[in-house]
């Protein structure tokens, strides 16, 4: 029998799943607070994968993704261990805020410190009590408030295992990005733990397509790294394309933005993305693409200040192919196209 998995003084035996609560600093009212973790410990040896969401407290798509992953029947055949943390920044989540009460960004506070700020202590706790116990990780994110991201994987593709996980997620778009100092990914990589980031949707919003893509992609990765049995033979999805650079289009003036291009659209240099005008419709100013590519992020609010980032364009060698594949995936994951009743009722 495989040895038990120990976390925060609790031992989870092989073949069992258990909720574990990590103690975190109390509220200033002296109300106690814990960080909820679900551990699924397979009967046979294999990788140890952490799933984390709400590292930014207002990014909630990942919370629902983890809930659905934990309900997958195939987990009964798990090899290795799944460590799921649906709400890392519990304080920000409660207050519907990206940040912690000390106004720090948790994803810029790693590796943290036992004796530092609240952000530093939370980062240290999560890194050493959870992440350090794992071999792989998937960190689930969304865009910020009033900013929507196309489902995409962000990873540094110069590592073979990272590349394998990124491709296994099976999204049309992979953004080859450097690792930011102070981020969870930076701290994990230094510990030899392979981590990819999933970005999709908007803060404080559930997006059914983004959630479905996240669940499917997570299960795909677990199959690829040997935690779950291979899927039955089916039509193989085209390989994702990797963008090695991206750029933000910024508002040339303040005003009211009328967006003319959707997420996933292929655009050429100089393409009209939107128009900014005053409330009376005079003095209209166009927002044009300064580079060819595919729109992977955009502002969702029409009220725009000069200099704000309004469209995010990733550059690909074959943007037409990416745009076509994005449309296919959106159709495949759209609840309206379901031929059979879904396992989970779609969020509308």
N, C-alpha and C positions, 0 to 999 in steps of 0.2 A: 504494500500500500504506500502511495506517495506521502511524503511528509506534509504536515499541515503548514499553512501560510499564516504568519503571525503579523498582526498590524495593531498598533496602539494597545498592546497587552492582551489582545484577543487572538485566539488560534482558530482558524477556519480549516476544518478537516477536508481531505480530498473528497470530491464529489458533493460538497456542500456549498451553499451560498449564505452569506450573512451580512447584515447591516452593521457597520462599525461607526461610532461617533467619535471624532477627534475633538478634544477640548481646545477651544480657542478663547482669546480674551473676552471677558464679560462685557455687556453693555455698561455704560456709566450709571445705569439704574441698579446695577448689581444683578441684573437678570442674566442667567447663564446662557451660553451659546455654544453650539457644537457644529462641527463640519460633517455632514453625512457622507458616508462612503459605502458602496455596495461591492462586496468581494465575491466573485464566482471562482471557486478553486476546483479545477478539473481533476479527474482521477489519474490522468497521465501527465508526465512532464511535457513542458513546452514553453513558449515565450510568456512573459508577464507583461501585459499591455495595460497602460492606464488610459482612460478616457476622461478628459476634463472639459468642463464648460463653465460659462459665467465667470471666467477669470476677470473679465470686465462685467460688473454686476448687472448691466442693462442688456447684455447680449444673451437672449434667452432661447433662441432656436436650439442650441446645443443641449439645453436641459431636456427638451422634448425628444431630441435624437437619442440621448442616453436612455430615457425611459423606454423608448420603443426597442432599442437594442437589447435591453435587459429582459424584454418579453419575448425575444426570439426563441422558438422551440429548439433550434439547432444548438443552443448553448448547452443542452443536455449532453452533447457529444464533445464538449470543450476539452482541448488539450492545453495545458498551461493554466494561466490565471488571468482573469479580467478584474481590474480595479477601476471602478467607475465612480467619478466624483462630479455629480451634475452641477453643483454650485460651489465653486472655489471661493469666490469673493462674496461670502454670505452677507456681509454688511452692506455692500453696494447693491446686492440683489434685493434686500429688504427695502432699501430706499430708492429703488429703481434708478440707481446711479452707476455710472461707469467706474467711479472711483471709490476708495475707502474713506472712512470718516476723516482721516488726516489729509484728505485731498490729494493723495498720491495714487499713481497708476500701479496696480499690483504687477502688471506685466512689464514694468520697468524697474522692479525692486528686487529681482533675483540676483545672487543666491540668498540675499537676506541675512538676517542676524538674529540670534536669540535675545539680544539686549538692545536692539535698535528701535526704530519707529514701529507703529502698528503694521504698516505695510511690510517692513523688513521682517518682523516676527511671523506674519502670515506666510510670506514667501519662504522663509526658512522652514517653517512647519510643514508646508506642503511639499517642498523639495525633498526634505530629509525623511519625513514619515511616509510619504506616498511614492513620489517619483523615483527616489533612490532604490526602491524595492523592485523596480520594473526594468525591462529590457527595451521596450518600445512604448511610444505614446502617440495619441491623436488629440490635438488641442482644438476645440471647436469654438469658432468665433462668428460674428456677424459684422456688418458695417456699423458705423456709429449712428447716433440719432440723426434722422433725416438724411441718411446716406445708405444706399442699397448696393450690395455686392452680388455679382453673378456667382453661382456656385463654382468654386475654384480651390485648388490646392496650392499652398505656398510652402516651398521647401528649397533647401540648398542642394542642388542636384549633383554635387561633386562627390557624393558618397553613395556607394552601390546599394546599401540597404535602404537608405532614404529614397533613392530613385525607385527601388522596387515597390515600396509602400505607396509612393506618389502615383505611380502608374497603375497600381492595383486598385486604387480608389475609383478609377475608370470615369473620370470627368473629362470633358473636352479640353479644359484649360488647366495648365500647371504654370504657376508663376515662379520662376527661378529667382529667389530673393536672398539677399544676404541676411545674416542673423544679427538682430539688433541687440546691442549691449543692454543687459538688465532684464532681458526677456526670459520667459520660461524655457523657450527653445535653446537659447544661448547657454543657460545653466545646465540643462539636460545633456546637451551635446558634449559639454566639457566633462560630464560624468560617463560618457560613452553610451548614452541612451538615445536611440534613434526616434526623432519626433517630426511629424508633419502637422501642418496647420490647415484646417478646413475653414474657409470663409464663405458665407452665404447669407443673403437676406439683410435685414435692417434691425437695429436695436429696438427693444420693446415691442417687437412684432413677431408673431408666428407666420411662417411662410411654408405652406404645405409642400411645394416643390422642393424647396431648400431642405426641409426636414427629411423628405423621402430620399433625396440624393445623399444626405448625410448618413442615414441608416444603411442604405444599400452599399455606399462606399466603405463604411466601417466594417460591415460583414465581409465585403470583398477583400479588405486588407487582412482581416483575421484568417480568411482562407489562404491568402497568399503567403503568410508567414507561418502557416502550419498549425494554427489554433483550432480551425474548423475544417471539416472534410470538404474536398473540392465539390463545386456545384455540378449539377447534371449538365451534360453537354447542351449548349444553346448557341445562338448566333453570337459570334465574338464581336465585341464592340471595337470600333477603330481605336488605334492607339492615341492617347492624348497628345496634344502639341504643347511644347514648352516655349513660353515667352521669356526671353532673357532680359527684357527691359519693358518699362511702362512709364507713362507720363500722365500728369493731371492737367486738364484744361481748366483754367481759372476765369472767373467772371471778370470781363473787362470793365464793368461798371456796376454800381448798385441798381437794383430794380426788381422787377417781377419776371421770372424766367419761365418761358414756355418751352418745354422739352420736346424735341422732335425725333429723337432716336432712342430706341429701347435698349435695355441690357442685351448683350450678345450680338448687337448689330455690327456688321463689318462696315468700316468707314475708310474713305481715302483722305489723303492730306487735303485740307481745305474744305472738307464736307461740312455742311451746315448742321450743327448739333442742336442748337436752340437759339432763341431770341430773347433778349432782355430789353424791357421797355419800362417807362414810368406808368403809373396807374391810368393815365389818360390815353396811352398808346402812342404818344409822340416820342421822338428821339430813340427809335429802336436800334439796338446794337446786336449784331450777330455773334454767336459763339461758334467758332470753327475749329476743326481738328487741326492740330499742328503736326500731326504724324499719322500715317496709315496704321490700321490695326482693328481690334475688336474692343467694344465697350465692355469693361468688366466691373465698372462701378459708376454710380452717378448720384447726384443729389436728388432727394425726393420732395424737397420743399421749393415752391416757386419763389419764396422771398429770399433774395440773394444780396449779399454785400460784395462790393468790389474786392477782388482777390480771393474769394472763396473758391475752393475746389468743387467743380460741378460735374465733370466727366473724367473718368479714369480709363485710359486707353492702353491696352497691352499690344505689343508689337510681335507679330508672327511672320514666319516666312511664307505661310499659306493661309492668310486670314479668311479667304472664302471657305476653305475646308472647315476651319474652326467654327465660323458662323453657322454653317450648315449642320454641323454636329450639335451645336448648342440647341438649335431648333428641334432636332430629333430627340434629344434628351428631355427637353421641356415637354414635348408631346408625350413621351413615354411615361413621365412622372406626373402628368396632369391628371387629377382625379376624374375629370370629365371623360377621359379615354379608358378608364378601367373597364375591362371586359367581365371581370368577376368581382364580387364584393370584396373590398380591401379588408385586410386583417384589422387595421385600425381605421375607424371612421375618419375621413379627411377633415381637417380643420378648414373652415371656410370663413 
